[in-house]
């Protein structure tokens, strides 16, 4: 089968389309014939091996990637199932988290898959899992109540577009922070207000937010505290601008320590794809409460170009690789 393979850490120039052996599912796994795969920051982290501290995990690899095929998000058809799998059968249309989804076939744990939302294309379904689950679990750290004020930093990105829609669905008054090219998009997703960070700082307005999702940049805790309600919560997602060694984890640690000393709460989000969360996303998608925003789709052979687009920092919503 064809797959995007990487043998060493580095830039997107090291991503190559090759013919490799088709994987076989273990007892608790499903083999998915991939039709589309999402591109999210985890692809960049695994490609570059950054932050370096993550390489201490045997699942990542100290000197070179443990898993050579990139990609996590996937949507496609079930090609085969392991002996212990009971929820899926060959031919089912599914979406979820696969190991190495930039390929014609990829393995997935049964618990990290769900049936594709009705009426969704494979491209739309592939854009849901990692970013959608991350936004869902981030907001669950302090579920906004109707009327509460929510600030989403990075509102036009993959996680941000889902977070805006989810917060609006929960009845919150949402303010999105993004660049000038994303303001119209963020408003169309339901945000009541939009801050263009190139023209205005988040601290310029005399507003205190009950919940802040920081999905972009590496803003100082002192700045976030100034816009946070006395008992508000900040959820940190990602850390691409936090330095090569720790990748923003030092800010997360300072936030956790600060939470012990003040009434405000600062929490990093380590999202894990779970079947129940996928089912929640599926239900929200089918009712129209959640719609994937796809910036652009790339064929499998141009996966490296998709990652470079991601690295630019300015995709509007999600990027997708089609197979």
C-alpha positions in Angstrom: 0.0 0.0 0.0 1.0 3.6 -0.4 1.8 5.7 2.7 3.6 8.9 3.9 6.7 7.6 5.6 9.2 9.4 7.8 12.5 7.8 8.9 14.0 10.7 10.9 12.9 13.8 12.8 12.9 17.1 10.8 11.0 19.2 8.4 8.2 18.2 5.9 11.0 17.5 3.4 11.4 14.2 5.2 7.9 13.0 4.4 7.9 10.6 1.5 5.3 8.7 -0.4 6.3 5.0 -0.4 5.0 1.5 -0.9 5.0 -0.4 2.4 3.4 -3.5 3.8 -0.3 -3.3 4.6 -0.9 -3.6 8.4 -2.9 -6.4 9.9 -5.3 -5.6 12.8 -4.6 -7.0 16.3 -7.5 -8.7 18.2 -8.9 -5.5 19.5 -8.3 -3.4 16.4 -10.0 -2.4 13.2 -8.3 -2.1 9.8 -9.6 1.0 8.1 -9.4 1.6 4.4 -8.7 5.3 4.7 -10.5 7.7 2.5 -9.5 11.0 4.2 -7.2 12.0 7.0 -7.1 15.2 9.1 -3.9 17.3 9.5 -3.5 18.7 13.1 -0.6 20.0 15.2 0.2 16.5 16.6 1.4 15.6 13.1 3.9 18.5 13.3 5.0 17.5 16.8 5.7 13.9 15.7 7.4 15.0 12.5 9.8 17.4 14.3 10.1 15.5 17.5 9.3 18.6 19.4 9.1 19.4 22.2 12.2 17.3 22.8 11.0 16.2 26.2 8.2 14.2 24.4 10.9 11.9 22.9 11.4 10.3 26.3 8.1 8.4 25.6 8.7 5.1 23.9 5.6 5.8 21.9 7.3 8.8 20.3 11.0 7.6 20.0 14.2 9.1 21.4 16.4 9.2 18.2 13.9 8.6 15.5 10.1 8.2 15.2 8.8 5.0 16.7 5.9 5.0 14.2 7.1 5.8 10.7 3.7 6.7 9.1 2.3 10.1 10.0 -1.4 11.0 10.7 -4.0 10.4 13.4 -7.4 11.6 12.2 -9.1 9.3 9.7 -12.4 8.4 8.0 -13.0 5.5 5.7 -14.4 2.0 5.4 -13.8 -1.0 7.7 -11.6 -3.4 5.7 -11.1 -6.1 8.4 -11.7 -6.5 12.2 -9.8 -8.3 14.9 -11.2 -11.3 16.7 -12.4 -9.3 19.7 -14.1 -6.5 17.8 -17.9 -6.5 18.1 -19.1 -3.0 17.1 -17.9 -2.9 13.5 -17.9 -5.1 10.4 -16.3 -4.9 7.0 -17.9 -2.2 4.9 -18.9 0.1 7.8 -18.2 3.8 7.3 -16.2 5.0 10.4 -14.2 7.9 11.7 -11.8 8.3 14.6 -8.2 8.0 15.6 -5.9 5.7 13.6 -2.2 4.9 13.8 -0.6 6.3 10.7 -3.6 7.6 8.8 -1.6 9.2 5.9 -1.9 5.8 4.2 -4.3 3.7 2.2 -4.9 1.5 5.2 -4.4 2.1 9.0 -5.1 0.3 12.2 -7.4 1.7 14.9 -8.4 0.6 18.4 -12.1 -0.3 18.5 -12.6 2.2 21.3 -11.2 5.0 19.2 -13.7 4.7 16.3 -17.3 5.5 15.7 -19.7 5.2 12.8 -19.4 8.2 10.4 -22.0 11.0 11.0 -25.0 10.6 8.6 -24.8 13.0 5.7 -21.1 13.8 6.2 -18.4 13.3 3.5 -15.3 11.4 4.4 -13.4 14.7 4.3 -15.7 16.3 6.9 -15.6 13.2 9.1 -11.8 13.1 9.0 -11.7 16.7 10.2 -13.6 15.9 13.4 -11.7 13.5 15.7 -8.5 15.0 17.2 -9.5 18.7 17.0 -13.2 18.1 17.8 -12.3 15.9 20.8 -9.7 18.4 22.0 -12.3 21.3 21.9 -14.9 19.1 23.6 -12.6 18.0 26.5 -11.2 21.5 26.9 -14.7 22.9 27.4 -15.5 20.1 29.8 -12.8 21.3 32.2 -15.3 24.0 33.1 -18.5 23.6 31.1 -19.8 27.1 30.3 -23.3 27.8 31.4 -25.9 29.8 29.5 -24.9 33.5 29.6 -21.4 33.0 30.7 -18.6 34.8 28.9 -16.1 32.6 26.9 -12.9 33.8 25.2 -11.5 31.5 22.5 -7.9 32.4 21.5 -7.1 30.9 18.1 -10.7 30.9 17.1 -10.2 30.4 13.4 -8.0 27.3 13.8 -8.8 23.6 13.9 -9.6 23.4 17.6 -10.8 27.0 17.8 -13.6 26.6 15.2 -15.0 23.7 17.1 -14.6 25.4 20.5 -16.6 28.5 19.3 -19.4 26.3 18.0 -19.5 24.2 21.2 -19.5 27.2 23.5 -22.3 28.8 21.4 -24.2 25.5 21.6 -23.9 25.6 25.4 -25.5 29.1 25.4 -22.3 31.1 26.2 -21.5 34.6 25.0 -18.5 33.9 22.9 -15.6 36.2 21.9 -13.2 34.8 19.4 -9.6 36.0 18.9 -8.0 35.5 15.4 -6.2 37.2 12.6 -7.8 39.5 10.1 -8.5 36.8 7.5 -10.5 34.8 10.0 -12.9 37.4 11.5 -15.8 36.7 9.1 -15.5 33.0 9.6 -15.5 33.2 13.4 -18.6 35.4 13.3 -20.3 33.0 11.0 -19.7 30.2 13.6 -21.8 32.1 16.2 -19.3 34.3 18.0 -20.9 37.4 19.4 -17.7 39.4 19.2 -14.4 39.0 17.4 -11.0 40.4 18.3 -8.4 40.9 15.5 -5.2 40.3 17.4 -3.2 42.4 14.9 -5.3 45.5 15.8 -6.3 44.9 19.4 -5.0 43.2 22.5 -7.2 40.8 24.5 -6.6 43.1 27.5 -7.8 46.3 25.8 -11.5 45.6 26.6 -12.8 45.9 30.2 -14.3 42.4 30.1 -13.7 39.5 32.4 -14.3 36.0 31.0 -15.6 33.0 32.9 -13.7 30.6 30.6 -10.7 31.2 28.3 -9.5 28.6 25.8 -5.9 29.4 24.8 -5.4 27.4 21.6 -2.8 29.8 20.0 0.5 31.4 21.0 2.2 31.4 24.4 0.6 34.4 26.2 2.0 35.1 29.7 -0.1 34.0 32.6 -0.2 37.6 33.9 -2.0 38.7 30.7 -4.5 35.8 30.9 -5.2 36.6 34.5 -6.2 40.2 33.6 -9.0 39.0 31.4 -10.2 36.1 33.6 -13.1 36.4 36.1 -12.1 36.0 39.8 -13.2 32.3 39.7 -12.6 31.7 36.0 -10.8 28.9 34.2 -8.1 28.9 31.5 -7.6 25.7 29.4 -4.3 25.5 27.5 -4.3 23.6 24.2 -1.0 23.0 22.3 2.2 24.8 22.7 3.8 25.2 19.3 5.3 28.5 20.2 6.6 27.5 23.6 10.2 26.6 22.7 11.9 23.4 21.4 12.7 21.8 24.8 9.4 22.0 26.7 6.9 23.4 24.1 5.0 25.4 26.6 4.9 22.8 29.3 6.7 25.1 31.7 3.8 27.6 31.4 1.3 24.7 32.0 3.3 23.8 35.2 3.3 27.4 36.4 -0.4 27.6 35.8 -1.1 24.5 37.8 1.0 25.9 40.7 -0.7 29.2 40.4 -4.1 27.5 40.7 -3.2 26.3 44.1 -2.5 29.9 45.3 -5.4 31.9 43.7 -9.1 31.3 43.0 -8.6 31.2 39.3 -7.8 27.9 37.6 -5.3 27.1 34.9 -5.4 23.6 33.3 -3.5 22.0 30.4 -5.6 19.8 28.1 -4.2 16.4 27.2 -6.9 15.1 24.9 -7.4 11.4 24.5 -9.8 10.2 21.8 -12.6 8.1 23.4 -15.5 6.4 21.7 -18.0 8.3 23.9 -16.6 11.7 22.8 -16.7 10.6 19.1 -20.4 9.7 19.6 -21.1 13.1 21.1 -19.4 14.8 18.2 -21.4 12.6 15.8 -24.7 13.5 17.5 -23.8 17.3 17.4 -22.8 17.0 13.8 -26.0 15.2 12.7 -28.1 17.9 14.5 -26.2 20.7 12.8 -24.7 22.1 16.0 -21.2 21.3 14.8 -19.9 21.8 11.3 -16.2 21.1 10.3 -14.5 24.0 8.6 -12.1 22.7 6.0 -9.5 25.1 4.6 -8.2 22.9 1.9 -7.9 19.2 0.9 -4.6 17.7 -0.5 -4.1 14.4 -2.2 -2.0 11.9 -0.4 1.1 12.6 -2.5 1.0 16.2 -1.4 0.8 15.5 2.3 4.1 17.4 2.9 2.5 20.5 1.4 -0.4 20.2 3.8 1.9 20.0 6.7 3.8 23.1 5.4 0.5 24.9 5.2 -0.2 23.9 8.8 3.3 25.2 9.8 2.4 28.6 8.3 0.0 29.1 11.3 -2.8 30.5 9.2 -5.1 27.7 8.1 -8.8 28.5 8.5 -10.2 25.5 10.2 -8.8 22.1 9.3 -6.6 20.7 6.5 -7.4 17.3 5.1 -5.5 14.7 3.1 -7.6 12.6 0.7 -6.7 9.0 -0.3 
